Amino acid sequence: MTNKLSIGNTFMAGIIPAFTTGMGNGSVFGAAVMCAVGRGPFESWGGWGAEAYNPVTFAGFIDVMMLVFGVAFTIICWLAWSRHGALEARGESKAF
């Protein structure tokens, strides 16, 4: 059998739901850090144009964390799906 859960077959499931779920986790992490440390050394709010993605601004830190968590969660999901598909292809998955 072939692996039906390869990255090519799960690309859209990785890009849309996995990336947005990871971004949600990143926003919670960024907000928690901001609540813990306060505004801290951030001189600018950073909400306009390219400054919104500058990690040394207040909003930019959260936006960058959202992107990092989104990419990381997408990679984790693709690896898990691919390995699970390989187990199923070899007939080693266990059904309850």
C-alpha positions in Angstrom: 0.0 0.0 0.0 1.0 3.6 -0.4 1.0 6.4 2.2 -2.3 8.3 1.6 -1.4 10.9 4.2 1.7 12.3 2.6 2.4 16.1 2.8 1.2 16.5 -0.8 -2.2 14.9 0.1 -2.5 16.9 3.3 -1.2 20.2 2.1 -4.4 22.2 2.3 -5.3 20.6 5.7 -1.9 21.8 6.9 -2.1 25.3 5.5 -5.5 26.3 6.5 -6.6 24.6 9.8 -3.2 23.7 11.2 -1.6 27.1 10.5 -4.6 29.0 11.9 -4.7 26.8 15.0 -1.0 27.4 15.5 -1.5 31.1 15.1 -4.2 31.1 17.7 -1.8 29.4 20.1 0.9 32.0 19.3 -1.5 34.9 20.0 -2.3 33.4 23.4 1.4 32.9 24.1 2.1 36.5 23.0 -0.7 37.9 25.1 0.4 35.9 28.1 3.9 37.2 27.8 2.6 40.7 27.4 0.5 40.3 30.6 3.4 38.9 32.5 6.0 41.5 31.6 3.7 44.4 30.9 4.5 46.8 28.1 8.1 46.6 29.2 10.7 48.2 26.9 8.4 48.5 23.9 8.6 52.1 22.8 6.0 51.8 20.0 2.6 50.1 19.7 3.6 48.9 16.2 0.2 48.7 14.6 0.8 50.4 11.3 2.2 48.9 8.1 5.4 46.9 8.3 5.9 48.0 11.9 3.1 45.5 12.8 5.6 42.7 12.1 8.6 44.2 13.8 9.3 42.0 16.8 10.6 44.9 19.0 7.2 46.6 19.0 4.3 45.6 21.2 1.9 44.3 18.5 4.8 43.1 16.3 6.0 40.7 19.0 2.5 39.0 19.1 2.3 38.9 15.3 5.7 37.3 15.0 4.8 34.7 17.7 1.6 33.9 15.8 3.6 33.3 12.6 6.3 31.2 14.4 3.7 29.1 16.2 1.6 28.7 13.0 4.6 27.4 11.0 5.8 25.1 13.9 2.3 23.6 14.4 1.9 23.0 10.6 5.2 21.2 10.4 4.3 19.1 13.5 1.0 18.1 11.9 2.5 17.2 8.6 5.1 15.0 10.3 2.5 13.3 12.4 0.1 12.7 9.5 2.9 11.4 7.3 4.2 9.0 9.9 0.6 7.8 10.7 0.1 7.2 7.0 3.3 5.2 6.8 2.1 3.0 9.7 -1.3 2.5 8.0 0.4 1.6 4.7 2.5 -1.1 6.4 -0.6 -2.4 8.3 0.9 -1.6 11.7 -1.9 0.8 12.9 -4.0 -0.6 15.7 -7.8 -0.4 15.6 -9.8 -0.5 18.8 
